[in-house]
Amino acid sequence: MEFSSKLLENAVYEMSQLPGIGKRTALRLVLHLLKRPVDQTQHLSNSLLKLRNDIRFCSNCHNISDVALCEICANPKRDESLVCVVEDVRDVMAIENTGQFRGMYHVLGGKISPMEGVGPQNLSIADLVVKGKEGKIKEMIFALSSTMEGDTTNFYIYKQLQGLPIRISTIARGIAVGDELEYADEVTLGRSILNRIPFENSLRAS
């Protein structure tokens, strides 16, 4: 792709580094920004810089937050004895949109994937096990995507929690095998939470 401007080429290159954005799409977005008023571009760049510099992660569940404790963890109406384990913040948003879950969350920050160099030590699994040992959690729901990496992560956490008086369940397989949780429709995801099954049953099924 030939560019008449080095500034344009640099902007297109940086935009194309975003997931799902190819060079042609990046060019279209950059040219669109050039047509908009300067203050709109400034608002966009300022909001991105502020996001990058000021964003925090909840000290309890690792969800993205503006303060030390996110709104969900700070809500006294949430059930602290029920914890839903998810891969990332997009899954929290997806489950919250169903309106079917009133417990707490624990965001792992990904899933175990040796092929990508991601091990248990790279995720917030140790924090989750500490929570389990504190004795406040009665049930833990595994809501990871139904992929090989997701199943591996579920099983690893399950082994770490064995022997603790915690009911461990997993969302019902209304979510197709191989699907990412964030792409499930709200009705299907909500039913999967409500119709969760004991984790041991999922092991026998597989």
N, C-alpha and C positions, 0 to 999 in steps of 0.2 A: 504494500500500500504506500503510494507516494504522497508526501505532504508538502504543501507550499510554505508551511511555517513550522519552525522547530518548536515554538510554543504550543501550537496545535498538536504536533506529534507527541510531545511530552504529556500533555493533558490526556490524550487518547490512550497512551500507554498506561498511565496511572489508573484511568477509569477501567481499562480492560483487565486490571489485576483483581477486580471484584468477581466473586463467584457467579458464573452464569452470564457474564458479560464478555462477548467477543469483541474483536477489533471494530467490526462494522457497527455493532450496537453502541460501543463506546464512542465512536465518531458521531453517531446520530445524537447521543446525549450531550456531547460537548458542543456540537453546533447549536443544539437547542438552547443550552445555557448562554451561548454568545448572543442569541436573539432576544433573550430576556433582559429586563432592566438590571443594571449593575447591582442595585441593592438586594435583589433576590439571590444573586450568586453570593453576595457577602453574607446574607442571612444563612444560606446553606453551609458555607465554609465555616462560619462562626459556630453554628450548631454542632457541626461535626467535630471541631476542635474542642468545644466545651464538653461534648460527649466523651471524647478520648481522654481529656485531662481530668474531668471531674467525676466520671462514673465510679460507682463503688459496688462492691459485692456484699450481700447480706452476710453478716458474721455468723448467722445461724444456719441458713439454708443454701447460701452461695448464689442466690438469685440476684439479678441485676437490680440495683437500688440507687436512690439519691442520698440515702442516709445509711447509718451503720446497720440498722435493723429494718428490713423491708416491710411494706404495709401488711403483707400476709402474716408474717411472723409476729408483728406488733398487734395484730387484731385479737383481742381477748375472746372473741366468739369462735375462733378456730379451735378445732380439736387437736391438742398437742399430743395425744396418745396415738394418733393416726398419721403416718408419714408416707407420702408417695415419692418414690425414688424415680427420678427422670434423668435423661442425658444432658439436656441443656435448657436454657430459659425459654426457648420457643415451645417446648413441651409444657412448661408451666402455663404459658399463655393459652395453649390449645385446650388443656384440661380446665382451666378457669372459665373459658368461654362456654363450656358445657353446662356450668352451674350445678353440677352434680356432686362436687367434692368440697367438703368443708374442713378437711384436715390440713396438715402442713406438708411442705415439700422438702426434698433434699436433692439439689442439683449436682450431679457427678462431674459435669464438665466434659462429658464424652463417654466412650465405652472402650473396654479393653480390646486392643487390636495390635497384636504382635507384628503384623505386616506393615503397620504404619508407625511402629515404635512406641505405641501407647500401652503402658503397663498399669497395674493397680496403683503404683506409686505416683503416677501422673494424674490421677483422679482423686476426688475427695472421699474415697472409700474409707480411709482410716478415720475421718471425722464421723462418718456414718456409724461405724462400729462402736466408736466411743459413745455416741448417742444411745445406741442400743444397750450398752452396758450400764448406762445411768439408771435404767429401770423405769423410765417414764413412758416409753413407747409400748403400746399393746399390740399394734398391728403395723406392718410395713408392706406397702404395695409396690411391687416391681412394675413400672410402666415404661420399660425400655422398648425400643423398636424390635420387632420380631425377626431379627437377622441373626446370623451366626455369632457376630460380635456381641449383639445384645444378649443373646442366650448365654454366652460365655461369661459376660459380666454378671448377669443374674445369678448364675451358679456359683461364681467366685464369692459374691457377697453372701449368698445363702450359706456357704461353708463357713464363712467368717462368723456368722451369727448363730450357728448351730449350738444348741445347749442353752441358749438364752430364752426366757419365757416370752417370746414374741411370736405372734401369728404372722407368718410370711405368706403373702398371696401375690397373685399376678393378674393383670387385666385379662379378661376373657378374650379369646381369639376372634372377636368380631373384626379385629384388625388383620388384614391379610398378611400371610407370612412374607417377610421381606419388605413390608411397608414401613416408612418412617412415620412416627406418631403425629408429627406436626401436620401431615397431609390428610389425616383422617377427618371425615366430616364430624360435626359436633354431636349428632345423634348417635352415631356408631361409637364414638369415643366415650360418650356419656354412659351408654349401656355397657361398654366394656369395663368401666370403673365399677358400676353398680353390680354387675354380674361376675365380679372377680372370683377366682378360684384359688384354693390352697396351692402354693408353689409345688409341693410334692406331686400333686396331680398332673401338673404340666410336665414333670420329669417322666412320669409313667407314660404320658401321651406321646412323648417324643421317643 
